């Protein structure tokens, strides 16, 4: 079977209602009204500008006669169209052409509470809609949609400030401060007194640095890019040390040293920082700082003798060696 499409210019005058389509298997002598009404058959009416004649046989020639009718029932004269029946592309006549997507949609099984979504190119599938989704899609306006989503008054605001906020404080676990006041917020966030101090006026009167309590007298190590002292710098003095087997072990920057009796040699210094001051205790028990025997290098290139309590040796560490100079 085949279909023949007829197309014409739709009238633009006021009151146009539809177009009659008459058909004949043979050509009529003329298009007079009496001739067409007697020799042809009214096969269709169309309010647009296209009409499809179906159930035909390909290759047949049909004769069509058209006339327009207005809202008052008045009719124009006939015009004729002869056509040889052929199949046609529906897209050429403003109809929807074949579509893989529409075919896929037509093949789906539908049920209440189902939605439609794309699952690939020209591929679709149904999915179950939650009750909230059904309520949202069924909402008749924006207010009903907000109600379906259980949105409050804040959803209508373009920005939020303190005037819009009421109720209990947002908990810390939910990203809030857990309090309505600054002091309460600091407590909830477990902030100490440093949180309220200015950067140029910080008062630290407790705690510890590297395990040493702030303000305590015991030493602790510190690393600084630079250290500028506005007042006095005090170096802690350690206990008196006795030279034993040519060695001492230092714990502070300043030490007094002594001998078991008589003059002894100091060859090796263990421990300590980078600067060290040594002095003797007794004028009758000398200490000879040996050059290049252990880990001490003397500035004179020879040994340094600390012959009384007024002599002080200053040592600076370079790597694993101490470089010594005698003062006094």
MOLINRA-V658652 format. One record per pair of residues at least 12 apart in sequence whose C-alpha atoms are under 10 Angstrom apart, sorted by the first residue. I is the first residue (numbers start at 0). J is the second residue. Records with the same first field share a line. If there is no record, write none. Layout:
# MOLINRA-V658652
I: J  J
This chain:
# MOLINRA-V658652
0: 53  54  55  56  57  85  86
1: 52  53  54  55  56  57  58  59  84  85  86  87
2: 51  52  53  54  55  56  57  84  85  86  87
3: 50  51  52  53  54  55  56  57  61  82  83  84  85  86  87
4: 49  50  51  52  53  82  84  85  86  87  88  89  92
5: 20  48  49  50  51  52  63  65  80  81  82  92
6: 47  48  49  50  51  80  92
7: 47  48  49  50  65  80
8: 47  48  49
9: 46  47  48  49  67
10: 47  48  67  68
12: 69
13: 69  70
14: 68  69  70  71  72  73
15: 46  67  68  69  70  71  72  73  74
16: 45  46  47  67  68  69  70  71  72  73
17: 44  45  46  47  48  66  67  68  69  70  74
18: 43  44  45  46  47  48  49  50  65  66  67  68  69  74  75
19: 41  42  43  44  45  46  50  64  65  66  67  68  74  77
20: 39  40  41  42  43  44  45  50  52  63  64  65  66  67  77  79
21: 35  36  38  39  40  41  42  43  44  62  63  64  65  66  77  79  80
22: 35  36  38  39  40  41  42  43  52  61  62  63  64  65  79  80  81
23: 35  38  39  40  41  42  60  61  62  63  64  81
24: 38  39  40  59  60  61  62  63  81
25: 38  39  60  61  62  63  81
26: 38  39  60  61  62  63  79  80  81
27: 39  62  63  64  79
29: 77  78  79
30: 64  65  76  77  78  79
31: 76  77  78
32: 64  66  75  76  77  78
35: 63  64  65  76  77  78  79
36: 64  77
39: 62  63  64
40: 63  64
41: 63  64  65
42: 63
43: 65
44: 65  66  67  68
45: 67
46: 67  68
48: 92
49: 92  93
50: 92
51: 92
52: 84
53: 84
55: 84  85  86
56: 83  84  85  86
57: 83  84  85  86
58: 82  83  84  85  86
59: 82  83  84  85
60: 81  82  83  84  85
61: 80  81  82  83  84
62: 79  80  81  82  83
63: 77  78  79  80  81  82
64: 76  77  78  79  80  81
65: 77  78  79  80
66: 78  79
98: 121
99: 120  121  122
100: 117  120  121  122  123
101: 121  122  123
102: 121  122
103: 121  122  123  124
104: 121  122  123  124  125
106: 123  124
107: 123  124  125
108: 124  125
109: 125  126
110: 125  126  127
111: 127  128  133
112: 125  126  127  128  129  130  132  133
113: 125  126  127  128  129  133
114: 126  127  128  129  132  133
115: 127  128
130: 147
131: 144  146  147  148  149
132: 144  147  148
133: 147
134: 146  147  148
135: 147  148
142: 155
166: 179
167: 179
168: 180  184
170: 187
171: 184  187  188
175: 187  188
176: 188
182: 195
207: 219
208: 220  221
209: 221
216: 235
217: 235
218: 234  235  250  251
220: 272
233: 252
234: 251  252  253  275  276
235: 250  251  252  253  254
236: 250  251  252  253  254  255  276
237: 249  250  251  252  253  254  255
238: 250  251  253  254  255  256
239: 253  254  255  256  257  277  278  279  280
240: 254  255  256  257  258  277  279  280
241: 255  256  257  258  259
242: 256  257  258  259  263  264  265  266  267  268  286
243: 257  258  259  263  264  265
244: 263  264  265  266  267
245: 258  263  264  265  266  267  268  286  287  288  289  292  293
246: 264  265  266  267  268  269  293
247: 265  266  267  268  269  270
248: 267  268  269  270  271
249: 268  269  270  271  272  275  277
250: 269  270  271  272  275
251: 270  271  272  274  275  276
252: 271  272  273  274  275  276  277  314
253: 271  274  275  276  277  278  313
254: 275  276  277  278  279
255: 276  277  278  279  280  281  308  311
256: 277  278  279  280  281  285  286  308
257: 278  279  280  281  284  285  286
258: 279  280  281  284  285  286
259: 284
260: 283  284  285
261: 281  283  284  285  286
262: 283  284  285  286  287  304  305  306
263: 284  285  286  287  288  289  304
264: 285  286  287  288  289  302  303  304
265: 286  287  288  289  290  292  293  294  295  302  303  304
266: 287  288  289  290  291  292  293  294  295  296  302
267: 288  289  290  291  292  293  294  295  320  321
268: 293  294  295  319  320  321
269: 294  319
271: 316
272: 315  316
273: 314  315  316  317  318  321
274: 313  314  315  316  317  321  322
275: 312  313  314  315  316  321  322  323
276: 311  312  313  314  315  323  324  325  326
277: 305  310  311  312  313  314  323  325
278: 305  306  307  308  309  310  311  312  313  325  326
279: 305  306  307  308  309  310  311  312
280: 305  306  307  308  309  310
281: 305  306  307  308  309
282: 305  306  307  308  309  310
283: 306  307  308
284: 305  306  307  308
285: 304  305  306  307  308
286: 303  304  305  306  307
287: 302  303  304  305  306
288: 301  302  303  304  305  312  323  324  325
289: 301  302  303  304  323
290: 302  303  322  323
291: 320  321  322
293: 320  321
294: 316  319  320  321  322
295: 314  315  316  319  320  321  322  323
296: 314  315  316  320  321  322  323  324
297: 312  314  321  322  323  324  325
298: 314  322  323  324  325
299: 323  324  325
300: 323
302: 323
303: 323  324  325
304: 325
305: 325  326  327
307: 327
308: 327
309: 326  327
310: 325  326  327
311: 324  325  326  327
312: 324  325  326  327
313: 325  326
